[in-house]
Structures are given as structure tokens and as C-alpha cells.
Amino acid sequence: MHFTTFIINAVTFAKIKSSLNQRHELERALVETREQLKQVGQATPLCPQCRKPYVPQALSAQARECLGATNPQPGETLSTTSNPGKFVF
């Protein structure tokens, strides 16, 4: 009777330990992945208006398009005849 109880407890403890080890491994992988995503997020600049990623070399054209569409300068007239849905300055 005692031997059977000992075996059952040993198997149960082994399963618990295995489960905890797996959980710790997954937790470590999750922390590493979060850190990688944070680094990628910092490396990829986003437009402050539309929150879309952009390439810094092409910033001037994209910024004019994005910011110009939402914040026209005073005195500018907006025309939508050539591109419906987009502002033309």
C-alpha cells in the first residue's frame, strides 16, 4: 500500500515538475519575443497622424501626403478632380 502511494506521488510530482518546466520555457520565450518586438517597434518609425510605418528616406513625400490631407495650410484650395478621395494642392 505504501509503495503504491509512493509511486503515484512520484509520478504526480514528475508531471507537475515537467509542466512547470514547460511553463518556464514558454514564459522565457514570450519575454524574448516581446523584447524583439519592442526593438522592431523602435526601429520602425510610424507616421504620427495615420500610424502607418514609413521609410525615413521617403518621409518628405509621405509626410506631405499624410499631413497635407488632414491639415491643409491656410489659404490653400483643395481640389479632388484628378484623384477622387485625395486632396491635390
C-alpha positions as a Markdown table, in Angstrom:
| # | Residue | x | y | z |
|---|---|---|---|---|
| 1 | Met | 0.0 | 0.0 | 0.0 |
| 2 | His | 2.7 | 2.5 | 0.9 |
| 3 | Phe | 4.8 | 1.6 | -2.1 |
| 4 | Thr | 1.8 | 2.2 | -4.5 |
| 5 | Thr | 1.2 | 5.6 | -2.8 |
| 6 | Phe | 4.9 | 6.5 | -3.2 |
| 7 | Ile | 4.8 | 5.6 | -6.9 |
| 8 | Ile | 1.6 | 7.6 | -7.5 |
| 9 | Asn | 3.1 | 10.6 | -5.7 |
| 10 | Ala | 6.4 | 10.3 | -7.6 |
| 11 | Val | 4.6 | 10.2 | -11.0 |
| 12 | Thr | 2.4 | 13.2 | -10.0 |
| 13 | Phe | 5.3 | 15.2 | -8.8 |
| 14 | Ala | 7.2 | 14.4 | -12.1 |
| 15 | Lys | 4.2 | 15.6 | -14.1 |
| 16 | Ile | 4.0 | 18.8 | -12.1 |
| 17 | Lys | 7.7 | 19.4 | -12.5 |
| 18 | Ser | 7.5 | 18.8 | -16.2 |
| 19 | Ser | 4.5 | 21.1 | -16.5 |
| 20 | Leu | 6.3 | 23.9 | -14.6 |
| 21 | Asn | 9.5 | 23.5 | -16.7 |
| 22 | Gln | 7.5 | 23.8 | -19.8 |
| 23 | Arg | 5.7 | 26.9 | -18.5 |
| 24 | His | 9.0 | 28.5 | -17.6 |
| 25 | Glu | 10.4 | 27.8 | -21.0 |
| 26 | Leu | 7.3 | 29.3 | -22.7 |
| 27 | Glu | 7.5 | 32.3 | -20.4 |
| 28 | Arg | 11.2 | 32.8 | -21.3 |
| 29 | Ala | 10.3 | 32.6 | -25.0 |
| 30 | Leu | 7.5 | 35.1 | -24.5 |
| 31 | Val | 9.8 | 37.6 | -22.8 |
| 32 | Glu | 12.4 | 37.2 | -25.6 |
| 33 | Thr | 9.7 | 37.7 | -28.3 |
| 34 | Arg | 8.3 | 40.8 | -26.5 |
| 35 | Glu | 11.8 | 42.3 | -26.3 |
| 36 | Gln | 12.3 | 41.6 | -30.0 |
| 37 | Leu | 9.0 | 43.2 | -30.9 |
| 38 | Lys | 9.9 | 46.2 | -28.8 |
| 39 | Gln | 13.2 | 46.6 | -30.6 |
| 40 | Val | 11.5 | 46.2 | -34.0 |
| 41 | Gly | 8.8 | 48.7 | -33.0 |
| 42 | Gln | 11.5 | 51.2 | -32.0 |
| 43 | Ala | 13.4 | 50.7 | -35.3 |
| 44 | Thr | 10.3 | 51.2 | -37.5 |
| 45 | Pro | 9.2 | 54.8 | -37.4 |
| 46 | Leu | 5.4 | 55.5 | -37.6 |
| 47 | Cys | 3.6 | 58.4 | -39.0 |
| 48 | Pro | 2.1 | 60.4 | -36.1 |
| 49 | Gln | -1.1 | 61.1 | -37.9 |
| 50 | Cys | -2.1 | 57.8 | -39.5 |
| 51 | Arg | 0.2 | 55.4 | -37.5 |
| 52 | Lys | 1.4 | 53.6 | -40.7 |
| 53 | Pro | 5.1 | 52.7 | -40.9 |
| 54 | Tyr | 7.2 | 54.7 | -43.3 |
| 55 | Val | 10.8 | 54.6 | -44.6 |
| 56 | Pro | 12.7 | 57.7 | -43.5 |
| 57 | Gln | 14.1 | 58.3 | -47.0 |
| 58 | Ala | 10.6 | 58.7 | -48.4 |
| 59 | Leu | 9.4 | 60.8 | -45.5 |
| 60 | Ser | 9.0 | 64.0 | -47.3 |
| 61 | Ala | 6.6 | 62.7 | -49.9 |
| 62 | Gln | 4.6 | 60.6 | -47.4 |
| 63 | Ala | 4.5 | 63.3 | -44.8 |
| 64 | Arg | 3.2 | 65.8 | -47.3 |
| 65 | Glu | 0.6 | 63.3 | -48.5 |
| 66 | Cys | -0.5 | 62.2 | -45.0 |
| 67 | Leu | -0.2 | 65.5 | -43.2 |
| 68 | Gly | -1.4 | 67.6 | -46.1 |
| 69 | Ala | -4.6 | 65.6 | -46.4 |
| 70 | Thr | -5.5 | 66.0 | -42.8 |
| 71 | Asn | -4.1 | 69.5 | -42.1 |
| 72 | Pro | -4.2 | 71.8 | -45.2 |
| 73 | Gln | -2.3 | 75.1 | -44.9 |
| 74 | Pro | -4.4 | 78.3 | -44.6 |
| 75 | Gly | -5.1 | 79.9 | -48.0 |
| 76 | Glu | -4.7 | 76.6 | -50.0 |
| 77 | Thr | -7.5 | 75.4 | -52.1 |
| 78 | Leu | -8.4 | 71.8 | -52.2 |
| 79 | Ser | -9.3 | 70.0 | -55.4 |
| 80 | Thr | -10.5 | 66.5 | -55.8 |
| 81 | Thr | -11.0 | 66.5 | -59.5 |
| 82 | Ser | -7.9 | 64.5 | -60.6 |
| 83 | Asn | -7.9 | 61.9 | -57.8 |
| 84 | Pro | -11.2 | 61.2 | -56.1 |
| 85 | Gly | -10.7 | 60.8 | -52.4 |
| 86 | Lys | -7.3 | 62.5 | -52.3 |
| 87 | Phe | -6.5 | 66.2 | -51.9 |
| 88 | Val | -4.5 | 68.0 | -54.6 |
| 89 | Phe | -2.6 | 71.1 | -53.7 |
